[in-house]
């Protein structure tokens, strides 16, 4: 029995080990060994060196599927991640090793002993198991879709009067259910269209499935539809219907349970957005080593430094709060086979197979979207504008505390415009304000709004007000709006501030932080009231309707709230140091 020094890492390592220890020539039962297990040189008997995987194989391993297929799996690979025939290139001498498959992973105790012997290089292998590995996509539902019956059109041999122009030879006119059942009994998946005898002018799609005829009310509004999905042709509608009926019949229990053990938390979307564990470990080791060198002592001084570093890290993290964000899911049609990134199951159907987050690109089943946590990490390739973009989405995409529009405009205003008469009340030239908007949408943080480009400060104030007006969800959100209006109606000052403070706590974190920063700026504007003539009351008149929008559709109710909106902003400015 051959004893290996340590378990081989991955299939390539197993093949090299077998090539090293198996006798040359024929195999165990006389069959010729495959080329991957033959020695490279007959005289030396050395195992063949693993050649670097080509770009095609690397792409297949990274995606778990074929190149060119946007989905995480491919049907020709049976929707499973497969290892290439030859192993990946040998890692550099001091690089961390790739994570081995579970069956080859070292036990914890053995790993600890090895780490003590081999030093920091081996220690990395204990921390790199959190790195992303392509999941094994579940192909059961894909196989069922392949087995679904194919549509068979039953054509009408005679001419039919009053045939709608958007139906073809599958239209049979006004025929009975019995005659329809007889025509469709030829094969599973047969279909035709008939006019209802009970309600002339309405049409029914008759479909053979499960050895019985099923009837569906058929509609047309430029596209054919029975339910929510709309199709260009009847053939596509029937194809999608047969797939859905077959899968929901054969795998109803499986579908009901497929969200119980998701891959999402382990190797899915969240792992892709997380720093690899071995990098975190190296950072900790480097930090500890630097502390020891700086102090030259152990014990109390080291603990004190560690505490200071930890405190500084917390303060740094507080600068960019981790705002929660709901995924912006929209119904999507995926081209080619696609797998859900929450449960790893196939997304069946011909069109509108699932939903896709418009901000981060996460692809999931419609039923799985209800289970996904509020951890959307918007990607700049999906978030292509600044104005008219959700505030939380924008700050998460650009990794900032507040929208860069607010920061840049306020810095520019405070540097050269605090003494400008009628600041925020005087309107700038609308075409130039639109130019500023386009500059932010096009260039983001690189937009030039300096005095060389826009000499009139009212253009910058107009661009800032336009940003708040264009927000799809106002800075003071629709949900929090009633609480703010209620606080403005209270007479007692102490109770009024208490209610206003509670209303602020109901705002999303990104909205609350932006409102705090804006109110601090407006407070500084009021300090120059003698020059700019802008008091807290005047600023409330300007910013009340800009920051607050009534959720009520009744225009009279919204009109009555204008005075309370002004009062809310005025209270926020005057009590900025107390409320925030």
LUMSE-999771 format. One record per residue (C-alpha): residue number from 1; x negated, y negated, z. Coordinates in steps of 0.1 Angstrom, whole numbers. Last residue first. Layout:
<rs>
- NUM | X | Y | Z;
...
</rs>
This chain:
<rs>
- 580 | 287 | -655 | 146;
- 579 | 317 | -671 | 164;
- 578 | 299 | -694 | 188;
- 577 | 272 | -710 | 166;
- 576 | 297 | -713 | 137;
- 575 | 323 | -731 | 159;
- 574 | 327 | -762 | 137;
- 573 | 323 | -744 | 104;
- 572 | 346 | -715 | 112;
- 571 | 373 | -738 | 126;
- 570 | 373 | -759 | 94;
- 569 | 374 | -728 | 73;
- 568 | 405 | -715 | 93;
- 567 | 422 | -750 | 92;
- 566 | 419 | -752 | 54;
- 565 | 434 | -717 | 50;
- 564 | 462 | -728 | 74;
- 563 | 471 | -757 | 52;
- 562 | 471 | -736 | 21;
- 561 | 494 | -709 | 37;
- 560 | 526 | -726 | 26;
- 559 | 516 | -724 | -10;
- 558 | 509 | -687 | -8;
- 557 | 544 | -681 | 6;
- 556 | 559 | -702 | -22;
- 555 | 540 | -683 | -49;
- 554 | 554 | -649 | -37;
- 553 | 528 | -623 | -47;
- 552 | 516 | -621 | -11;
- 551 | 479 | -610 | -7;
- 550 | 470 | -646 | -1;
- 549 | 436 | -656 | -13;
- 548 | 409 | -669 | 10;
- 547 | 373 | -681 | 2;
- 546 | 381 | -705 | -26;
- 545 | 416 | -716 | -13;
- 544 | 400 | -728 | 20;
- 543 | 366 | -739 | 5;
- 542 | 375 | -774 | -7;
- 541 | 400 | -784 | 19;
- 540 | 379 | -769 | 46;
- 539 | 349 | -789 | 33;
- 538 | 369 | -821 | 38;
- 537 | 378 | -810 | 74;
- 536 | 342 | -801 | 83;
- 535 | 332 | -836 | 71;
- 534 | 317 | -844 | 37;
- 533 | 309 | -881 | 33;
- 532 | 275 | -872 | 17;
- 531 | 253 | -898 | 34;
- 530 | 271 | -903 | 68;
- 529 | 281 | -866 | 68;
- 528 | 245 | -854 | 68;
- 527 | 251 | -830 | 97;
- 526 | 282 | -818 | 79;
- 525 | 260 | -801 | 53;
- 524 | 241 | -783 | 80;
- 523 | 274 | -768 | 92;
- 522 | 282 | -759 | 56;
- 521 | 250 | -739 | 55;
- 520 | 257 | -720 | 87;
- 519 | 292 | -713 | 73;
- 518 | 277 | -698 | 42;
- 517 | 253 | -675 | 61;
- 516 | 281 | -663 | 84;
- 515 | 304 | -657 | 54;
- 514 | 277 | -637 | 36;
- 513 | 271 | -616 | 67;
- 512 | 308 | -609 | 73;
- 511 | 314 | -600 | 36;
- 510 | 285 | -575 | 36;
- 509 | 296 | -560 | 69;
- 508 | 333 | -555 | 58;
- 507 | 356 | -579 | 77;
- 506 | 376 | -567 | 107;
- 505 | 351 | -581 | 131;
- 504 | 358 | -616 | 118;
- 503 | 395 | -613 | 126;
- 502 | 386 | -604 | 162;
- 501 | 365 | -636 | 164;
- 500 | 393 | -656 | 151;
- 499 | 417 | -642 | 177;
- 498 | 392 | -651 | 205;
- 497 | 387 | -686 | 190;
- 496 | 425 | -692 | 189;
- 495 | 429 | -679 | 225;
- 494 | 403 | -704 | 237;
- 493 | 418 | -733 | 217;
- 492 | 455 | -727 | 227;
- 491 | 477 | -737 | 197;
- 490 | 476 | -705 | 177;
- 489 | 486 | -709 | 140;
- 488 | 451 | -708 | 127;
- 487 | 445 | -674 | 144;
- 486 | 475 | -659 | 126;
- 485 | 461 | -670 | 92;
- 484 | 428 | -653 | 100;
- 483 | 446 | -621 | 111;
- 482 | 468 | -621 | 79;
- 481 | 438 | -624 | 56;
- 480 | 418 | -594 | 71;
- 479 | 433 | -568 | 47;
- 478 | 432 | -592 | 17;
- 477 | 395 | -599 | 23;
- 476 | 379 | -631 | 34;
- 475 | 351 | -632 | 8;
- 474 | 378 | -624 | -17;
- 473 | 380 | -589 | -34;
- 472 | 376 | -592 | -72;
- 471 | 352 | -621 | -66;
- 470 | 356 | -647 | -93;
- 469 | 366 | -675 | -69;
- 468 | 335 | -669 | -47;
- 467 | 311 | -671 | -77;
- 466 | 329 | -701 | -91;
- 465 | 322 | -720 | -58;
- 464 | 285 | -712 | -61;
- 463 | 285 | -723 | -98;
- 462 | 302 | -755 | -89;
- 461 | 277 | -763 | -62;
- 460 | 249 | -757 | -87;
- 459 | 265 | -779 | -113;
- 458 | 271 | -806 | -87;
- 457 | 234 | -808 | -81;
- 456 | 230 | -826 | -115;
- 455 | 194 | -821 | -127;
- 454 | 201 | -786 | -141;
- 453 | 171 | -770 | -159;
- 452 | 142 | -790 | -145;
- 451 | 160 | -794 | -112;
- 450 | 158 | -756 | -107;
- 449 | 185 | -731 | -116;
- 448 | 163 | -706 | -134;
- 447 | 177 | -670 | -132;
- 446 | 151 | -645 | -122;
- 445 | 172 | -631 | -94;
- 444 | 198 | -619 | -119;
- 443 | 186 | -625 | -155;
- 442 | 217 | -619 | -177;
- 441 | 246 | -622 | -152;
- 440 | 228 | -650 | -133;
- 439 | 220 | -669 | -165;
- 438 | 256 | -664 | -177;
- 437 | 270 | -680 | -145;
- 436 | 245 | -709 | -148;
- 435 | 256 | -715 | -184;
- 434 | 292 | -714 | -173;
- 433 | 285 | -742 | -148;
- 432 | 269 | -761 | -177;
- 431 | 301 | -758 | -197;
- 430 | 322 | -769 | -167;
- 429 | 303 | -802 | -161;
- 428 | 301 | -805 | -123;
- 427 | 330 | -812 | -100;
- 426 | 327 | -836 | -70;
- 425 | 340 | -821 | -38;
- 424 | 311 | -797 | -32;
- 423 | 289 | -827 | -23;
- 422 | 309 | -859 | -24;
- 421 | 279 | -881 | -21;
- 420 | 246 | -862 | -24;
- 419 | 226 | -863 | 8;
- 418 | 224 | -825 | 11;
- 417 | 213 | -822 | -25;
- 416 | 176 | -816 | -30;
- 415 | 163 | -787 | -10;
- 414 | 196 | -778 | 7;
- 413 | 214 | -774 | -27;
- 412 | 186 | -752 | -42;
- 411 | 184 | -729 | -11;
- 410 | 222 | -726 | -11;
- 409 | 223 | -717 | -48;
- 408 | 195 | -691 | -45;
- 407 | 210 | -674 | -14;
- 406 | 246 | -673 | -26;
- 405 | 237 | -661 | -61;
- 404 | 214 | -635 | -46;
- 403 | 244 | -618 | -30;
- 402 | 237 | -612 | 7;
- 401 | 216 | -587 | 27;
- 400 | 197 | -575 | -3;
- 399 | 191 | -541 | -19;
- 398 | 200 | -553 | -55;
- 397 | 225 | -525 | -61;
- 396 | 236 | -525 | -24;
- 395 | 242 | -563 | -25;
- 394 | 262 | -562 | -57;
- 393 | 284 | -533 | -47;
- 392 | 292 | -549 | -14;
- 391 | 303 | -581 | -32;
- 390 | 324 | -565 | -59;
- 389 | 314 | -579 | -93;
- 388 | 332 | -608 | -109;
- 387 | 299 | -626 | -113;
- 386 | 267 | -605 | -110;
- 385 | 268 | -583 | -141;
- 384 | 255 | -549 | -154;
- 383 | 262 | -527 | -124;
- 382 | 258 | -493 | -140;
- 381 | 221 | -495 | -150;
- 380 | 216 | -514 | -117;
- 379 | 226 | -483 | -97;
- 378 | 250 | -485 | -69;
- 377 | 244 | -463 | -38;
- 376 | 278 | -450 | -28;
- 375 | 278 | -436 | 7;
- 374 | 315 | -437 | 17;
- 373 | 318 | -399 | 21;
- 372 | 330 | -376 | -8;
- 371 | 360 | -355 | 4;
- 370 | 387 | -373 | -16;
- 369 | 365 | -372 | -48;
- 368 | 366 | -334 | -45;
- 367 | 402 | -333 | -57;
- 366 | 394 | -354 | -88;
- 365 | 364 | -332 | -95;
- 364 | 330 | -349 | -92;
- 363 | 305 | -370 | -112;
- 362 | 284 | -396 | -94;
- 361 | 274 | -425 | -118;
- 360 | 265 | -450 | -91;
- 359 | 288 | -480 | -98;
- 358 | 315 | -466 | -122;
- 357 | 318 | -435 | -100;
- 356 | 330 | -407 | -124;
- 355 | 362 | -386 | -122;
- 354 | 371 | -352 | -135;
- 353 | 380 | -332 | -166;
- 352 | 396 | -361 | -184;
- 351 | 394 | -341 | -217;
- 350 | 391 | -304 | -227;
- 349 | 395 | -288 | -193;
- 348 | 373 | -274 | -166;
- 347 | 347 | -291 | -144;
- 346 | 325 | -262 | -133;
- 345 | 318 | -258 | -96;
- 344 | 288 | -273 | -78;
- 343 | 310 | -285 | -49;
- 342 | 300 | -322 | -48;
- 341 | 281 | -328 | -80;
- 340 | 308 | -312 | -101;
- 339 | 295 | -294 | -132;
- 338 | 298 | -304 | -168;
- 337 | 301 | -285 | -201;
- 336 | 299 | -308 | -232;
- 335 | 311 | -343 | -233;
- 334 | 326 | -355 | -201;
- 333 | 360 | -374 | -201;
- 332 | 363 | -397 | -171;
- 331 | 390 | -408 | -147;
- 330 | 376 | -436 | -125;
- 329 | 359 | -434 | -91;
- 328 | 345 | -465 | -75;
- 327 | 327 | -449 | -45;
- 326 | 334 | -465 | -12;
- 325 | 305 | -485 | 3;
- 324 | 290 | -485 | 37;
- 323 | 265 | -513 | 43;
- 322 | 231 | -502 | 56;
- 321 | 219 | -536 | 69;
- 320 | 189 | -552 | 52;
- 319 | 171 | -574 | 78;
- 318 | 181 | -549 | 105;
- 317 | 156 | -525 | 90;
- 316 | 128 | -549 | 97;
- 315 | 139 | -555 | 133;
- 314 | 141 | -518 | 138;
- 313 | 106 | -513 | 124;
- 312 | 93 | -541 | 146;
- 311 | 108 | -523 | 177;
- 310 | 92 | -490 | 166;
- 309 | 58 | -507 | 161;
- 308 | 61 | -523 | 195;
- 307 | 70 | -490 | 212;
- 306 | 41 | -472 | 194;
- 305 | 18 | -500 | 206;
- 304 | 29 | -496 | 242;
- 303 | 27 | -458 | 240;
- 302 | -9 | -461 | 227;
- 301 | -18 | -485 | 255;
- 300 | -4 | -462 | 281;
- 299 | -21 | -430 | 270;
- 298 | -49 | -430 | 245;
- 297 | -76 | -455 | 239;
- 296 | -96 | -468 | 209;
- 295 | -69 | -493 | 204;
- 294 | -70 | -500 | 167;
- 293 | -83 | -466 | 157;
- 292 | -56 | -448 | 178;
- 291 | -29 | -470 | 163;
- 290 | -41 | -464 | 128;
- 289 | -40 | -427 | 133;
- 288 | -5 | -428 | 147;
- 287 | 7 | -449 | 117;
- 286 | -10 | -426 | 92;
- 285 | 6 | -395 | 108;
- 284 | 40 | -412 | 108;
- 283 | 36 | -423 | 71;
- 282 | 25 | -388 | 62;
- 281 | 56 | -373 | 78;
- 280 | 79 | -397 | 59;
- 279 | 61 | -387 | 27;
- 278 | 65 | -350 | 36;
- 277 | 102 | -355 | 42;
- 276 | 110 | -368 | 7;
- 275 | 127 | -402 | 7;
- 274 | 164 | -399 | 3;
- 273 | 185 | -410 | -27;
- 272 | 182 | -376 | -45;
- 271 | 191 | -359 | -12;
- 270 | 224 | -378 | -9;
- 269 | 234 | -369 | -45;
- 268 | 230 | -332 | -41;
- 267 | 207 | -308 | -23;
- 266 | 221 | -305 | 12;
- 265 | 250 | -329 | 18;
- 264 | 266 | -325 | -16;
- 263 | 262 | -288 | -19;
- 262 | 298 | -283 | -7;
- 261 | 310 | -254 | 14;
- 260 | 348 | -259 | 19;
- 259 | 354 | -279 | -13;
- 258 | 360 | -247 | -34;
- 257 | 387 | -233 | -11;
- 256 | 419 | -244 | -30;
- 255 | 402 | -238 | -63;
- 254 | 393 | -202 | -53;
- 253 | 429 | -195 | -42;
- 252 | 443 | -208 | -75;
- 251 | 417 | -189 | -96;
- 250 | 436 | -168 | -121;
- 249 | 468 | -189 | -125;
- 248 | 451 | -223 | -121;
- 247 | 424 | -212 | -146;
- 246 | 448 | -199 | -172;
- 245 | 473 | -228 | -169;
- 244 | 445 | -254 | -172;
- 243 | 428 | -237 | -202;
- 242 | 462 | -232 | -219;
- 241 | 471 | -269 | -214;
- 240 | 438 | -282 | -227;
- 239 | 441 | -262 | -259;
- 238 | 478 | -271 | -262;
- 237 | 470 | -309 | -260;
- 236 | 441 | -305 | -284;
- 235 | 463 | -288 | -310;
- 234 | 490 | -314 | -305;
- 233 | 465 | -341 | -316;
- 232 | 450 | -373 | -303;
- 231 | 456 | -364 | -267;
- 230 | 468 | -382 | -236;
- 229 | 464 | -368 | -201;
- 228 | 489 | -379 | -174;
- 227 | 516 | -353 | -181;
- 226 | 531 | -340 | -214;
- 225 | 512 | -362 | -238;
- 224 | 506 | -370 | -275;
- 223 | 490 | -403 | -284;
- 222 | 503 | -434 | -301;
- 221 | 531 | -434 | -275;
- 220 | 543 | -398 | -280;
- 219 | 562 | -376 | -255;
- 218 | 568 | -339 | -251;
- 217 | 591 | -323 | -225;
- 216 | 575 | -289 | -217;
- 215 | 589 | -254 | -223;
- 214 | 572 | -222 | -212;
- 213 | 578 | -189 | -230;
- 212 | 568 | -157 | -212;
- 211 | 541 | -131 | -216;
- 210 | 517 | -150 | -194;
- 209 | 516 | -180 | -218;
- 208 | 536 | -187 | -249;
- 207 | 542 | -224 | -254;
- 206 | 573 | -245 | -264;
- 205 | 567 | -282 | -267;
- 204 | 600 | -300 | -265;
- 203 | 613 | -331 | -283;
- 202 | 639 | -357 | -275;
- 201 | 661 | -372 | -302;
- 200 | 690 | -349 | -295;
- 199 | 695 | -342 | -258;
- 198 | 711 | -308 | -253;
- 197 | 699 | -292 | -285;
- 196 | 663 | -304 | -278;
- 195 | 642 | -308 | -309;
- 194 | 615 | -282 | -314;
- 193 | 577 | -280 | -313;
- 192 | 557 | -248 | -317;
- 191 | 532 | -227 | -297;
- 190 | 514 | -194 | -297;
- 189 | 489 | -189 | -269;
- 188 | 496 | -152 | -264;
- 187 | 508 | -136 | -296;
- 186 | 538 | -127 | -317;
- 185 | 564 | -134 | -291;
- 184 | 565 | -171 | -300;
- 183 | 591 | -168 | -328;
- 182 | 614 | -147 | -307;
- 181 | 612 | -171 | -277;
- 180 | 620 | -200 | -300;
- 179 | 650 | -182 | -314;
- 178 | 663 | -175 | -279;
- 177 | 656 | -211 | -268;
- 176 | 677 | -224 | -298;
- 175 | 665 | -244 | -328;
- 174 | 668 | -281 | -336;
- 173 | 638 | -288 | -358;
- 172 | 609 | -264 | -363;
- 171 | 579 | -288 | -359;
- 170 | 546 | -268 | -361;
- 169 | 544 | -280 | -397;
- 168 | 533 | -314 | -386;
- 167 | 544 | -340 | -360;
- 166 | 535 | -377 | -360;
- 165 | 559 | -385 | -389;
- 164 | 589 | -372 | -370;
- 163 | 608 | -345 | -390;
- 162 | 643 | -359 | -399;
- 161 | 651 | -328 | -421;
- 160 | 630 | -297 | -418;
- 159 | 617 | -279 | -449;
- 158 | 612 | -242 | -446;
- 157 | 582 | -221 | -436;
- 156 | 578 | -236 | -401;
- 155 | 544 | -230 | -387;
- 154 | 536 | -211 | -354;
- 153 | 503 | -227 | -342;
- 152 | 481 | -203 | -323;
- 151 | 462 | -219 | -294;
- 150 | 433 | -198 | -279;
- 149 | 438 | -178 | -247;
- 148 | 415 | -186 | -217;
- 147 | 385 | -163 | -214;
- 146 | 359 | -191 | -220;
- 145 | 377 | -212 | -194;
- 144 | 374 | -183 | -169;
- 143 | 337 | -181 | -175;
- 142 | 333 | -218 | -167;
- 141 | 354 | -213 | -136;
- 140 | 329 | -187 | -123;
- 139 | 298 | -207 | -133;
- 138 | 287 | -220 | -99;
- 137 | 257 | -243 | -104;
- 136 | 226 | -231 | -86;
- 135 | 211 | -263 | -72;
- 134 | 181 | -281 | -86;
- 133 | 156 | -286 | -58;
- 132 | 151 | -320 | -41;
- 131 | 125 | -322 | -14;
- 130 | 135 | -312 | 21;
- 129 | 112 | -282 | 22;
- 128 | 82 | -306 | 20;
- 127 | 76 | -308 | 57;
- 126 | 61 | -274 | 65;
- 125 | 40 | -275 | 34;
- 124 | 25 | -307 | 44;
- 123 | 9 | -291 | 75;
- 122 | -11 | -270 | 52;
- 121 | -31 | -300 | 40;
- 120 | -33 | -315 | 75;
- 119 | -54 | -288 | 90;
- 118 | -60 | -252 | 77;
- 117 | -62 | -234 | 110;
- 116 | -36 | -252 | 131;
- 115 | -12 | -254 | 101;
- 114 | -15 | -216 | 96;
- 113 | -4 | -210 | 132;
- 112 | 26 | -233 | 128;
- 111 | 35 | -216 | 95;
- 110 | 33 | -182 | 111;
- 109 | 57 | -193 | 139;
- 108 | 82 | -209 | 115;
- 107 | 83 | -180 | 91;
- 106 | 68 | -186 | 57;
- 105 | 92 | -190 | 28;
- 104 | 91 | -163 | 1;
- 103 | 127 | -153 | 1;
- 102 | 138 | -189 | 4;
- 101 | 121 | -200 | -29;
- 100 | 88 | -218 | -24;
- 99 | 87 | -256 | -20;
- 98 | 60 | -271 | -43;
- 97 | 26 | -275 | -27;
- 96 | 15 | -309 | -14;
- 95 | -14 | -324 | -35;
- 94 | -50 | -320 | -21;
- 93 | -64 | -297 | -48;
- 92 | -41 | -308 | -76;
- 91 | -11 | -285 | -83;
- 90 | -15 | -256 | -108;
- 89 | 7 | -262 | -138;
- 88 | 42 | -246 | -136;
- 87 | 46 | -208 | -140;
- 86 | 50 | -189 | -172;
- 85 | 84 | -174 | -182;
- 84 | 102 | -205 | -170;
- 83 | 125 | -202 | -139;
- 82 | 162 | -202 | -144;
- 81 | 188 | -225 | -128;
- 80 | 222 | -211 | -135;
- 79 | 250 | -222 | -157;
- 78 | 248 | -190 | -178;
- 77 | 217 | -205 | -193;
- 76 | 236 | -207 | -226;
- 75 | 264 | -225 | -208;
- 74 | 243 | -254 | -196;
- 73 | 240 | -269 | -162;
- 72 | 236 | -304 | -147;
- 71 | 256 | -320 | -175;
- 70 | 241 | -345 | -198;
- 69 | 232 | -318 | -223;
- 68 | 204 | -330 | -246;
- 67 | 179 | -307 | -229;
- 66 | 193 | -274 | -217;
- 65 | 202 | -267 | -181;
- 64 | 190 | -268 | -145;
- 63 | 181 | -304 | -149;
- 62 | 146 | -304 | -135;
- 61 | 138 | -268 | -146;
- 60 | 152 | -273 | -182;
- 59 | 133 | -305 | -185;
- 58 | 100 | -289 | -174;
- 57 | 106 | -261 | -199;
- 56 | 111 | -285 | -228;
- 55 | 81 | -307 | -217;
- 54 | 58 | -276 | -218;
- 53 | 49 | -256 | -187;
- 52 | 12 | -257 | -180;
- 51 | -4 | -223 | -187;
- 50 | -7 | -199 | -157;
- 49 | -41 | -183 | -159;
- 48 | -40 | -146 | -168;
- 47 | -53 | -123 | -140;
- 46 | -89 | -112 | -141;
- 45 | -98 | -77 | -153;
- 44 | -133 | -89 | -161;
- 43 | -139 | -67 | -192;
- 42 | -103 | -68 | -206;
- 41 | -100 | -105 | -202;
- 40 | -67 | -124 | -195;
- 39 | -51 | -95 | -175;
- 38 | -16 | -85 | -186;
- 37 | 14 | -95 | -165;
- 36 | 27 | -123 | -187;
- 35 | 21 | -102 | -218;
- 34 | 47 | -76 | -207;
- 33 | 33 | -43 | -194;
- 32 | 36 | -13 | -217;
- 31 | 59 | 14 | -204;
- 30 | 43 | 45 | -188;
- 29 | 64 | 47 | -157;
- 28 | 41 | 27 | -134;
- 27 | 27 | 5 | -161;
- 26 | 1 | 14 | -187;
- 25 | -33 | -1 | -189;
- 24 | -49 | -18 | -159;
- 23 | -39 | -8 | -124;
- 22 | -16 | -33 | -106;
- 21 | -34 | -55 | -80;
- 20 | -43 | -88 | -99;
- 19 | -14 | -87 | -124;
- 18 | 10 | -81 | -96;
- 17 | -3 | -111 | -77;
- 16 | -2 | -133 | -108;
- 15 | 34 | -122 | -114;
- 14 | 44 | -130 | -78;
- 13 | 28 | -164 | -80;
- 12 | 48 | -172 | -112;
- 11 | 80 | -160 | -96;
- 10 | 76 | -184 | -66;
- 9 | 48 | -187 | -40;
- 8 | 31 | -154 | -33;
- 7 | 33 | -144 | 3;
- 6 | 0 | -146 | 21;
- 5 | -31 | -125 | 22;
- 4 | -13 | -97 | 3;
- 3 | -14 | -61 | 16;
- 2 | -14 | -34 | -10;
- 1 | 0 | 0 | 0;
</rs>
